[in-house]
Amino acid sequence: MHTDYRRYPRTTRREQTIYHSELDHGYETDRMHYLGTVIDISDGGVGLEVTNHHQVGERLWFEAIEGTDNIEKPAVVRWCKEPDNSDSYEIGVEFY
C-alpha cells in the first residue's frame, strides 16, 4: 500500500509551460528558458515532463501556469527521475 505524504491535493494536467533557471556568472546573470509539460499541479508545487536534466535544489521560475496566482512563480527542484525509454525527464518542484 502506497501512502501519499503530500500537503496539498494534486490535479492532473497536460499543459505546456515556459520556465527558466538563472546562471550566475558573478558579474552577470543569464536566464536559460525551457519548455515543459505540466503533468500535475497543486498549491504546493508541480510535476513536469521536461527534456533537460535538473539538479535537486536547483531554483526555477515558472511563467504562465494556468491556475496560479503569480505571473512568475519561484520553485525549487525536489526530485528528478531519469528517462527509461523516452527523451523526457520527470521532475517535481515545490513552489516557495
N, C-alpha and C positions, 0 to 999 in steps of 0.2 A: 504494500500500500504506500502510495506517494503522498507526503504531506507538503503542502504549499505554505511557505512562511512569508509570503508577500504581505505588505501592509495595505496595499490598495488593489482592488479588483482590476483585472485586465479586460480589455476589449480587443477582439481580433480585428485586424485590418489588413488591407493590401493597398497601400498608398505610397506613391513616390514622394520623397522629400529631399531637400538640399540641406547639407550640414557642412561644417568646416572645423578644422583644427588650426592652431596657430603654432608656427615655428619661430622661436625666439633666437635670433642671431646675436643678441647682445646689443647691437646698435640699431636694429630694426626688427619688426615682427612681420612675417609673411603669413597670409591665410592660404590654406590648402582646402579647396572646395571639393566635395564629394556628392554623389547621388546615391541614395539608398532607398530601400523599400521597407516601410513600416509593416511589421507583421503582428505586433500587438502593442497596446498603449495603456497606460494608467496615469493617475495623478502623480505617481512617483517616478515614472520612467517609461522607457520604450524599448521594444525588441526590434531589431533590424536585420535584414539581409543586405550585405554590402560586398563590394569586390575588393576592398582594401583591408589588410590586417590592421588592427588597432591594439595597442598595449593596454592592459589593465591599469587603471589610474589615469589614462590619457583624458584630457579635457576636450570636449567637443561642444559646439554651439549649433543649435538647430534653428532653421528658418522655415516658416510656413508649414508647420504641422497643424492640420485641421483639428480643432477642438482644444487647442492650448490657448492660454490667455496672453502669452507674450509673443512679440514679433520675433525676438531672438531669445532662445531658451538655452541656458547653460546646462551641461550634463557631464558626468564622468563615467568612463567605461568600467563596468564591474566584471564582465566576463567576455571572452571571445572564443567561439567554437570554430576549430579548423574545418575546412570543407572536406567532405567524404568523397563524393563523386561529382562535385559541381565546382564552379569557379567562385561560389559565394561563401562568405563567412557569415556566421550569425553572431551578433553582439547584443549584449544587454547593457543599457546605460541608465543611470539614475540622475534625475533632474535635481538641481540644487538652487 
